[in-house]
Amino acid sequence: MTNEEVIAYLKQGGRMNKPKYCDGDLYLLVMKCWSEKPKRRPKFKELASELEEMELDKEVYINMNGAYEDKITATE
């Protein structure tokens, strides 16, 4: 996409889909940060707090093993 196409896409509400190996809770937090209305975006302190909670609750946010396995399978 060109810069202009990206801007138009975002203005129309378009957002990147959740990456295959990204944890759902992490993606939801990212989506909050991408809110069109700045007041709906988390403040830095809230963001830090949510990330800390996630860190305590979960072991894996992005499953890199799955991505590595997909790459190995694709090259065989």
Phi and psi in degrees as a GROMACS rama.xvg file:
@    title "Ramachandran Plot"
@    xaxis  label "Phi"
@    yaxis  label "Psi"
@TYPE xy
-79.2639  168.133  THR-2
-57.2682  -43.0531  ASN-3
-63.7133  -40.03  GLU-4
-65.6089  -39.1759  GLU-5
-63.2676  -46.3194  VAL-6
-60.0806  -45.787  ILE-7
-62.5286  -42.6372  ALA-8
-59.5251  -45.9552  TYR-9
-67.5095  -40.1362  LEU-10
-63.9138  -28.6848  LYS-11
-84.3908  4.02667  GLN-12
93.0087  3.72508  GLY-13
-68.1634  141.395  GLY-14
-142.095  156.502  ARG-15
-63.2457  136.322  MET-16
-67.6624  159.798  ASN-17
-65.0339  125.237  LYS-18
-60.0932  147.042  PRO-19
-52.1841  -38.9991  LYS-20
-103.815  12.185  TYR-21
-90.7676  135.475  CYS-22
-61.5088  141.069  ASP-23
-60.7447  -40.8546  GLY-24
-65.6563  -38.9955  ASP-25
-65.0006  -41.415  LEU-26
-63.7357  -40.7643  TYR-27
-61.2493  -38.4256  LEU-28
-65.2584  -41.9314  LEU-29
-61.877  -40.9994  VAL-30
-62.6141  -36.9043  MET-31
-61.0941  -40.7263  LYS-32
-66.1976  -26.3652  CYS-33
-90.9337  8.22236  TRP-34
-55.4347  138.674  SER-35
-62.6407  -35.1165  GLU-36
-94.0212  116.622  LYS-37
-52.9818  -34.5123  PRO-38
-66.5938  -21.5309  LYS-39
-85.4596  -12.7804  ARG-40
-76.6114  143.667  ARG-41
-67.1888  143.459  PRO-42
-69.5591  159.623  LYS-43
-57.1153  -41.752  PHE-44
-61.8729  -41.6277  LYS-45
-64.9198  -42.8329  GLU-46
-60.9223  -47.1666  LEU-47
-60.8025  -41.8264  ALA-48
-63.5876  -45.9532  SER-49
-63.4185  -39.3785  GLU-50
-66.2178  -38.5267  LEU-51
-62.5825  -43.8721  GLU-52
-60.67  -43.6543  GLU-53
-61.4374  -41.0562  MET-54
-61.6195  -38.1418  GLU-55
-74.7918  -33.1347  LEU-56
-82.9381  -30.7336  ASP-57
-128.191  158.059  LYS-58
-95.863  -36.4921  GLU-59
-126.547  130.639  VAL-60
-108.766  -34.3834  TYR-61
-131.892  118.705  ILE-62
-84.2428  89.2032  ASN-63
-73.1673  -23.0133  MET-64
-62.2647  -42.5927  ASN-65
-62.4231  -41.5312  GLY-66
-64.3391  -40.8242  ALA-67
-64.2426  -44.5665  TYR-68
-62.2856  -39.1636  GLU-69
-61.8273  -40.4052  ASP-70
-66.814  -43.6943  LYS-71
-61.5173  -45.0003  ILE-72
-61.6073  -40.0221  THR-73
-67.202  -28.7092  ALA-74
-90.5984  -9.41494  THR-75
